[in-house]
Amino acid sequence: MNLIEQAMIKYPKARKIAVENASAGIFKLDYAASANIAMDARMYKWTAQTVNAIKWVINQQAKQVR
C-alpha cells in the first residue's frame, strides 16, 4: 500500500487528487512547503483533512529519504 492510499484511509474526507498533486516531489515539510500548502488550501478551499493528509504524506516521505 502506498502513502497516498494510507493517507486516504487515515483521512477519508481528504481530496485524493489534491493529496497526490500537492505532495508530489516534496520530501521535507519546511517553511516554504507549509506556506505553499496554506496558500493552496485557501485558494482551492481544501478541508482540514486534505491539508492534514498532504502534510502526513510529506512527513512520511521525509522519513523514507533519511
C-alpha positions in Angstrom: 0.0 0.0 0.0 1.5 3.4 -1.0 1.5 6.5 1.1 -1.4 8.1 -0.7 -3.6 5.1 -0.1 -2.6 5.1 3.6 -3.4 8.8 3.9 -6.8 8.2 2.4 -7.6 5.6 5.0 -6.3 7.9 7.8 -8.1 10.9 6.4 -11.1 9.6 4.4 -12.6 13.0 3.7 -9.4 14.3 2.1 -9.4 15.1 -1.6 -7.2 12.4 -3.2 -6.1 14.3 -6.2 -5.1 17.3 -4.1 -3.1 15.0 -1.8 -1.4 13.3 -4.8 -0.5 16.6 -6.5 0.5 18.7 -3.5 2.7 16.1 -2.0 4.5 15.0 -5.2 8.2 15.6 -5.1 8.3 17.2 -1.7 10.4 15.4 0.8 10.6 18.0 3.6 7.9 19.9 5.3 9.8 23.2 5.7 8.6 26.8 5.9 8.2 27.2 2.1 6.3 24.0 1.7 4.0 24.9 4.6 3.3 28.3 3.3 2.6 26.9 -0.2 0.2 24.4 1.2 -1.6 27.1 3.3 -2.0 29.4 0.2 -3.3 26.5 -1.9 -5.7 25.5 0.9 -7.2 28.9 0.9 -7.3 29.1 -2.9 -8.8 25.7 -3.5 -10.9 25.6 -0.3 -9.3 22.4 0.9 -10.7 20.9 4.1 -8.5 20.4 7.2 -8.5 16.7 6.4 -7.0 17.4 3.0 -4.3 19.6 4.4 -3.5 17.1 7.2 -3.3 14.3 4.6 -0.9 16.3 2.5 1.3 17.0 5.5 1.2 13.4 6.6 2.3 12.2 3.2 5.2 14.7 3.1 6.3 13.8 6.6 6.3 10.1 5.7 8.3 10.7 2.5 10.8 12.6 4.6 11.2 9.6 6.9 11.9 7.4 3.9 14.5 9.7 2.5 16.5 9.8 5.7 
